[in-house]
Amino acid sequence: MATVEVIRSALNGALETLVNHLLAMEENSDLDLQPLQEQIISLQICPLQTPLFLIFNDRNIILQHHLQGEADATLECDLTDFLNQDAATLQRNCKMTGNSATAEAFLRTLAQIEFDWEEHLSHYTGDLIAFKIGHGLRSFQSDQRKRRQDVRQTVKEYLQFEINLLPTESQIRNWSGKVDETSERIDALEQRLNALISAANTPPAEQ
Amino acid sequence: MSQSKKTIDFGFTEVPLDEKVKRVKGVFDSVAGNYDIMNDVMSMGIHRLWKRHTIELSGVRPGNKVLDLAGGTGDLTKAFAKRVGPQGQVVLADINESMVRVGRDRMINEGLVGNIDYTITNAEALAFPDNSFDLATIAFGLRNVTNKDKALEELYRVLKPGGQLMILEFSKVTSPAFAKLYDFYSFNILPKMGKVIANDEASYQYLAESIRMHPDQETLKQMMLDAGFDKAEYLNMNQGIVALHRGWKY
């Protein structure tokens, strides 16, 4: 268990280094971390089990899984919403508690990040290879998007077809009424039969 | 403990109580320049993971006041200074001037200034008022302290109520099979590496011996409770090669 935690801490450290490296690459952008200075955000991304605390300090972001005391703001959202990076979607779908100004400032900052990784990659690999990698990834994303759309369309058409075969509400109500009526007539018939049996078993009156 | 006899262990040898401080100072004066590189080589870089996990578990936050005792070349100080921010404070304290000097230069070179103070102090007589720190750490330093009980009492004294002490230290390996391998490495390979890299076999021989003389996990936990800590626990890392002890003052 301790080993798992040590590895998790190490991965957290690697993620922290990566995030800060990317921020440093965006140094000339108008990314404004000032409203978040000295603030702590607790980020709970589903389906991850534990919250991640983000401490904003100068132009660095510190990531840690433990915190003494409470965070200034807490955000709970889905991984897909988080990766979407759209401020409106995040504000709509994220559950925010604590200091709302801090939470909103964080979401705005997140939406501002436009990292041109292909440009940075080209410094190491050259333009051609960076373009090919970027093109490959874009094609992959496009294929995935198309596949998701196809699945969604197929399911939609299937359900529409099945819906046409299903009885309408009035048909169900009518059928249910007929069942009740049949049940009442069977009860009446049963009572009639019992009365006849009872009459047949009664001895005739002596004259 | 042979303190009643006025002697103390220095590795596997017994020395007079007041002699240990001088000898430990000699060891660290000797290794200070190559301390970081040797740590990386000796532990194959794993000491960074142990320290990272310690920092992670500390849960330190902006505005906190942290004491990094036996802070040496400042691995923990660096991380804490980034976390506590300009409103917080980190004190890098060490008994060895050479180590503090290396640590201070490193912090300045990395642009970490303003919220770090440096002090040369003896762990057994900390020069800080009572209830001063939210967090105190001592990483790979306690085993070199002559009177560990006194140092723990001092650390308890300077912590604020609610404060936490974290002791990261070599400890007793839990697996007997692994212990044999570890002993072979410590007494045969480690001093030779010290000779090759730092041209100082004796100091690294001492490091290996001092680890074996350090109290095991349960003993140290009890020492912390005896020093006044209201709660103490420990976490073994890498089969107990290192243990992280945590104590709280309520």
Chai-1 contact restraints between the chains, C-beta under 6 A:
chainA,res_idxA,chainB,res_idxB,connection_type,confidence,min_distance_angstrom,max_distance_angstrom,comment,restraint_id
A,A2,B,L235,contact,1.0,0.0,6.0,A-B,restraint_1
A,A2,B,N236,contact,1.0,0.0,6.0,A-B,restraint_2
A,A2,B,M237,contact,1.0,0.0,6.0,A-B,restraint_3
A,V6,B,L49,contact,1.0,0.0,6.0,A-B,restraint_4
A,V6,B,H53,contact,1.0,0.0,6.0,A-B,restraint_5
A,V6,B,M237,contact,1.0,0.0,6.0,A-B,restraint_6
A,S9,B,R52,contact,1.0,0.0,6.0,A-B,restraint_7
A,S9,B,H53,contact,1.0,0.0,6.0,A-B,restraint_8
A,S9,B,E56,contact,1.0,0.0,6.0,A-B,restraint_9
A,A10,B,L49,contact,1.0,0.0,6.0,A-B,restraint_10
A,A10,B,R52,contact,1.0,0.0,6.0,A-B,restraint_11
A,G13,B,R52,contact,1.0,0.0,6.0,A-B,restraint_12
A,E38,B,P62,contact,1.0,0.0,6.0,A-B,restraint_13
A,E38,B,G85,contact,1.0,0.0,6.0,A-B,restraint_14
A,N57,B,K82,contact,1.0,0.0,6.0,A-B,restraint_15
A,N57,B,G85,contact,1.0,0.0,6.0,A-B,restraint_16
A,I62,B,R83,contact,1.0,0.0,6.0,A-B,restraint_17
A,Q64,B,E56,contact,1.0,0.0,6.0,A-B,restraint_18
A,H66,B,E56,contact,1.0,0.0,6.0,A-B,restraint_19
A,H66,B,L57,contact,1.0,0.0,6.0,A-B,restraint_20
A,H66,B,G59,contact,1.0,0.0,6.0,A-B,restraint_21
A,L67,B,G59,contact,1.0,0.0,6.0,A-B,restraint_22
A,Q68,B,G59,contact,1.0,0.0,6.0,A-B,restraint_23
A,Q68,B,R61,contact,1.0,0.0,6.0,A-B,restraint_24
